[in-house]
């Protein structure tokens, strides 16, 4: 996928929302930079449910909310929503109100764009600005050069084999979702699906810190439960997900360890997040 295709797909997600479409496209065109990544309809977990922010700049950790006229009737809900987003992500939220006069909207956009450019300038001067490079974004060699994976930076891969090879597995192809690490002692690489199917009912908590694993096959359940709870390993976890353009991703969720005290034969095995970052070691 090229940057052109990416940008068109993001903007297309606002096509049926006229005000949102106008503001999003004006912000992007007024920025006039192809090194800035933006996302529309960005998913954010909340204590109860989730939120979709209208526009998001991941390099700046900045969410844009576009308040159409009906928002005046739900100001408290918007404040609660914004508070949840800030607390859940430690990101900034900037609001643009849809006004009667077009020039009023444009002035708000100009103010926002000026602030974004200043934020980028500060990062550039401190050598903390990383230009958007779509080609390397899902490239395992990019993360190997970087030297680590950190949940807070949302590293993700298009294929299981790419995530495996980023961490030194050196595979040509894969046909499974569970691998013993060749580099990290007592660690396995795990690629769970968090939706119920014929074999599994795996769930992750809304804050991403607790995984409940449960086998649904009654013929395999006893052996599976006893094996998992007796052979404890740390799980370098890459859940399968769908990004906001509809592409399949395997996003690094951290390292989980089994909680034997809270696990039970009836309810399944509990794994808890213990590390949000892993240093990338070279295979011996």
N, C-alpha and C positions, 0 to 999 in steps of 0.2 A: 504494500500500500504506500502510495506517495503522500507527501504533505498536502498536495492539492486535494487528493481524494479524502484524506483525513478531515481537512478543514470544511470541505463541502458537506461531508456527512454530519459533522457536528452542527453546522448551521442549519442543515435540513431538519434536524430534530426540533427546531423552533418554528418551522414553516406554518403550523396551524395556530401559532400564538403570535398574533400580529405585533403587539407592543414589545414582547420579548424579542421577537425576530429583529425588529428595528434597532433596539438598544444593543443587542449582541453584535449585530453586523457593524453598527456604527463604532462600537468600542474597538472591534478588531481592525477596521479600516483606519481609524484614527491613530491606533498604535503603529500600524504600518511596519511591523517587524515580523520576519519569518523565523526568528529564533525564540519566540515566546509561544509556549504551548497553552491552549485553552481547552476546556471541556464544558459541554452543556449537560444539564440534568445530572449533575454529579451526586452520586449516592453517598449519604452520610448516616451512620448509625446514630440513633437517639436512645435514651433510656427506655422509651416505649415506642417501638416501631422504627421508622427511618424518615429522613428528609431528602428531597432532591433540590439542590441549589441550582439557580438558573445558569450561572456561569462560574467556572473555577479556573484559577491559574495555579497549577501545582508547583511551579518554580518559586512562587511568592507565597504560597499557602493562603491565597486570597479568594474568598467566595463573593460573588455578586448576586444580590437579590433584587429583582425588578418588581416593584410594588405597583400593581395595577389599581384602579380606583376602588375595587371591592376590598382592598387591604385596609382601608380606613375603618371598616366595620369590625376588623379583627386584630386591632393593634396589640392587645395583650397576647393573643395567640402567636403573633409574629415575634414579639419580644421573647416569649418562652422558647419558641423554635430557635431563634438566634442564640439564646443563652445555651441551649442544648448543643448546638453545633460548635460553639466556641469551647465549651467544656469537654466535648467528645474529641475534638481535633486539635485544640490550641491554635486554631486558624483565625484569621481576621474575616469579618463579614462587612461588606459595604453595600448600602442600599441606594437604589435609584428609584425615585417616585415618578410615576407617569402623570404628567401634568396636562392641563388643557392646551397650553401653548407649546408648540414644537420646540421653540427656542429654549424654553425652560428645561426640557429634557436634554437638549444638546449641551446646555451649560453644565448640567450635572455630569454628562459623559466627559466633557472636556476636563472638568475638575478631577474626575477619576483617572483619566488617561495621564494627566500631569503627575498624579501621585504614583501611578504604576511606573512611569519613566524614572521618577526620582528613586523609587525602590530598586529598580534595575541598576541605576547609576551607582547607588551605594554598594550593591553587591559586586559590581564590576570593579570599583575602586579597591574593595577589600579582597578581590580575587575569589569571591564566593559565588559568582554568577556562572551557571552552567547552561550554555545555549541549548535549546531544544534540538536534538538530533534523532529523528524518527528511526533511522536505520540501526542505530546502536542501542535503542531503547530496550529491545528484547534480546540483545545479543549477549550470550554468556561471556564472551571475551571482554566485553565492556565492563562487566561486574568483576571479572577476574583481575583486570587491570586496576579497577577501583579498590579491590582488596577486601570487600565485605558486602554483606546483604543486611539491610536494616529495615524493619517493618515500617518505620516512620517515613521512609522514602518510597514505599510501595513498589519494590522491585517485582517484576513479573516476567513470565516467559510464555511464548506461544505454544511450546511443545514440552512434554515431560522430558524428553531426551536432552533438551537445552538446559533445563534446570539441573539435571543430573550431571551433565558435563561441566557446568559452571562450578560444581563442587567436586570435580576430579574423578568422575566415574568413567569417562572415556568410552562411551557407548556409541555404536553406529545407529542403532534403533532400539526401541523398547516396546514391550507388549504387556506391561504390568504397571502397578501403581505403588509398589513397595520394594525397596532396595536396601540391602545392607551396605553401609558406607565403606568405601575402600580407603578413605582418608581419615575419618573421625571415629576413633574407637568407641564402641557401644552406642553408636548412632545409626539410625536408619532414615532413609528418605521416604516420605509418605505423601501421596497425592490423593487425598480423600475427596469424595463427592458429598456435598452437604444437602442431599435431597434423598428421600426414601425411594428405594428400588427393590427388586425382588430379593436381593441378597443382604442388603444393608440398610440400616436406618441411623445415619450419622448426623449429628447436629453440632453447631457451634453457637456459643452465646453471642448476644448482640454486641458485646464489647470485645469479642475475639479472644477471650482469655480462657475459655473452658470448652473442651470438645467431649461430647458423649458419643461413644462408639458402641454399636450393637449389631451383632450378626442376626439375621432373620431366618436363617436356615436351621430348623430344629435338629437336623441330622448332624450338623457341624458345630452347633452352639457350644456344647460341653467342651469339646477339644479346643475350640477357639478361645473360650473364656479362660480355661486353665493355662493355655499356652501364653496368652497375653499377660496374665497376672503373675506368671511364674518366671517369664523371661523378659525382664524389664530392660527397655532401651529408651534412649532419648530419641524423639521424633522430630527431624527437620521437616517441617510441614509446608506443603504447597497446595492448598485447596484449589480444586477446579472451580472457576467462576466464569461469568460472562461479562465483558466490559460494556461500557455504555454505547458502544457501536455494534454490539452483538457478536464480537469475536471471543472465542474461547481463550482463557488465560489460566496460568498456574502461578498464583501470587504467593510470595513468601509470607507466611503468617507467624513465623517464629519457631522456637524449639519448645516442644511440649514433653512433659513427663507424666507417667501414670500415677494417679492418686489411688492407692490401694484402699485407703480408709473409706473413701466415698464411693468406690466402685462396688457393684453388687451383681450377683448372678441374675437377679430379677430385672434390674434397670440398666445394666450394661457397664462398660468400662469408662472411667472418667480420666481425662488427660488435661493437665493444667499448663498454661503458658509460663515458662521459667526464664526464657531469654528472647529478646526482640532483635538481637543482632548476632550474626555469625561471621567470624573472620574467615576468609577464604584461604585454605591451605593448599599447597601444591601436593599433587600425588607423588608418592615415593617411587 
